[in-house]
Structure formats: structure tokens, C-alpha cells
Amino acid sequence: MSGTVRLFVNDDLGEGQSVPLSRDHAHYLFGVMRLTAGDRILLFNGRDGEVSARVVEAGKRGGTLLVEAVTKPLQMPPDLWLLFAPIKKARTDFIVEKAAEMGAARICPVATEFTNSERIRQDRLQAHAVEAAEQCGGTWVPEVAGLEKLDRVLDDWPADRQLMFCDEALVGEAASSSALTGGLGRGGDAPWAILIGPEGGFSDRERQRLRGFDFAHRVSLGPRILRADTAAVAALTLWQMQLGDWT
Amino acid sequence: MSGTVRLFVNDDLGEGQSVPLSRDHAHYLFGVMRLTAGDRILLFNGRDGEVSARVVEAGKRGGTLLVEAVTKPLQMPPDLWLLFAPIKKARTDFIVEKAAEMGAARICPVATEFTNSERIRQDRLQAHAVEAAEQCGGTWVPEVAGLEKLDRVLDDWPADRQLMFCDEALVGEAASSSALTGGLGRGGDAPWAILIGPEGGFSDRERQRLRGFDFAHRVSLGPRILRADTAAVAALTLWQMQLGDWT
């Protein structure tokens, strides 16, 4: 990790641009991190890449930065959605953080028949995604969608998007990560999604429905049962290695 | 996850064997889980596989189980060590939990030049590994070793053990997961270890030393900087897919 502070902002970040700071950002930069006028930080907005900026004014309730130069081009993640069934708060936070670090483009909480948690705090999860992108050197922040029923998401499934479906009924069976590359070749720019089931697994009806789709590809995540948060990171790794930007 | 309670015990688990319960286990089974005489649970001890057992006596401070039948054979993980530099408490706990879930055989906290945390609670981490094995349906619990200096671990490195070394200096370079399979072929029963650096990265001296070893193989975990806990799960996935028991 870099020692330089990185912040996600909504402002445009052209060279020479002046960036006003929100109260929260001013508190963080000048109160917590003790920066003063002349100090350098890094900014990104999800559109213009990463830029370096100098502190011009440092106040308790606000301040101004001046954009100096582009330090990193915009790097978009692959067109990959992560669908997961929310679990306990800390583990849901963790899944969102990891999805942002590992390069998912969109994070979609879905309610399944066995999902325990019927509510999410979308704004808090979005803030977690921002923080993860700030920490991991990303130039882009995935959007956290609102909670939707899995059945409805599948009703409206986009025709060209493939779905990697982590089927815990495959635990103990011969693994099938080859399913991904088998008939499909490299992903390239093809749109994909990963679906991680709830702690209690999918219902038989859900599993049957998923297995019936041409766009759905079952994979195994090894011979042990993984918790949902572990499964999310493992599935993102598997996908990124075989079809994404780790290859 | 199974609805049946699974417990790790130290006792032998032959058919017909009587298993006395510790005070903690009795409290958990009869106080927390509300089991009574005649109820069935699952036990494993890391030697005999998984067995089903019946509650014979249920007391507040103890009790007895009777082993009925083997339900799962002993499944050893591959001979894989996970070496990592301890970080903040919650993330260190997480790494141990995930290593146990994902099938590491031994978990070795190592102190590097930039490691923040110079102490670990080995007994607490071992308890996390046990709990993870109970949850994930494992029949084996990895040992959590005491904290050792990385330099000393490398001084005494076993001649035949390969080391996958996640070098964050490779972030942005072309990835090299092929390094693992390139000259090496499938891992089979070969002993391996994975090394995850601290949040601050390895020192230049450490990195140079690691690069100098024939047994050390550098891999990239993609174009973004991963937190140490994310890197641990991603590295375990990569290894298990290419050389371990997910293949």
C-alpha cells in the first residue's frame, strides 16, 4: 500500500482544476491525517484515472485541492457482476470490500429463498466499496445495487451475459472449473456474472431453475464447504484467472 | 452447511467408543444448542474421519456421547503451509479461518521487517482454525504455529518444499501464474508453501533474498493491490486450482 492518501471524489479532475473539499474529507485530511497546505494526495473519480493534487487551503470544515498531473490512467474492471445473498453484517461488508478490491464492475445483493437478511444498508455498502477502491489503488468504484429477489433478477437476465454459478451441491464431485473455459474460451470483453448462494445453500427449486439456463455455468470451489464470504473471493479469483484481467 | 452440530474432539472415535464431554462442549451442546439424550451429532478428531454419535448423558458440566458409525473418511489437505505476516486482529483471525476452510495443512505466522503486529495469541488462532473446520465439514484441523521471524524460517527452509511468493512488486506487470505450472507440472504430493507479505509489503532486502531462492516462485495476484487477507484467499484459490485438491 502506498503511504500517500488516496481519495475518491465526484469532481472533474483535469489538470489545473480546483477541487473543493467536503466537510468529511476536510476532517479526514486535516484533522485525522494532519495534512497541511502544500501536501500532496491522490484523487480519482471513476472517470479520469488517478491524479496527484496539492492542498491549497486546509480548514476545519472545508478546503481546496489543486489537480497537478495524471498519475495513472483509468483502469476499468472487466464487465463482471457479483451477485450474492447478504449474510451477517460483517461478512456482507467483507464481500463488498473484496469484490471492489478484486475488480468486480457491479455488486448486486440478491434475496434467495434461504437468505437470512432481508435488508441491506445500500449507502453503507457503497461507502465500503469506495474505501476499498481508495485502499487498493483502484481508479474505479463498483456500484452497489439495491437488494432484489434472485427470481426477479433471473426473469430480467440480459441475453448476452454469462453466469458462473457456484453450486455447493458439486462439493465432493469432480471439479469443473473447466466448465468456464471448456466451451467458452477466454472471456475477453464478454459480460459475465458470478452468483454466490446464501449460507443455507440454494433451494432445490432455485438450483433446478439455474441449471436450466443456457447462460448458467456450474463450477465447484473444491472439496470443502466454503462460507459465503470465502466463496466470493475464491470465485472472483477463479474467474479473474481464467477469464479476467489477471491472465 | 449442515444443520447437524459438528465438534472437533481429541478422543479416539472408533465405533462403540464412549466419548466424555468437556465442560465447554457440554455447555455448548446442552446449554446453547439444547440437545438432549438420544440426539445425534457429528465428531472428528483429525485422525479417524467423521463419525456420528448419540448423546447418552447430558449434564450441565459434562456428558457422554457414544460413537455409532463413520460418516466420512479422513480427508487430509494437500501438504501446503500458509505463511503470513500478522495484521490487525480481525483480519488475522480471518486469514486463519480461511486457511482452514480452504485446505492449508499448517498455518505459520511470520514476522517480517514491516510487520506491525509482533505478537499473536496462538491458542486463540488455533481455536479459530478448529471452529472453521467444524463449520466447513473438514475432517482435519491445520496446526497454527507460533510466530517466527521470516528470516529464521528461510534459514531453516526444508530442501524439498516449494514456495509460492506473492510479490506485490509484480502488480501491473504481466501476471505469472504460469510460473507455478510452467516448469513444475502438477503439484501432486509435493510439499509447498504460500507466503503472503505484510500490509506494508516486503522490504527490498527480503524481496531480494526471496528472489534468490531456487525453491521460490513469484506470482502475481492481478493488477490491483490486494489487502493481505484478500491476498491469502486469492493465493490459496490459485494454488488449489493449479496444484491442489480443487483440480
Interface residues (C-beta under 8 A of the other chain):
Chain A: M1 Q75 F94 K98 E101 M102 G103 Q135 C136 G137 G138 V171 A175 S177 E199 G200 G201 S220 L221 G222 P223 R224 I225 L226 R227 T230 V233 A234 L236 T237 L238 Q240 M241 G244 D245 W246 T247
Chain B: M1 Q75 F94 K98 E101 M102 G103 Q135 C136 G137 G138 V171 A175 S177 E199 G200 G201 S220 L221 G222 P223 R224 I225 L226 R227 T230 V233 A234 L236 T237 L238 Q240 M241 G244 D245 W246 T247
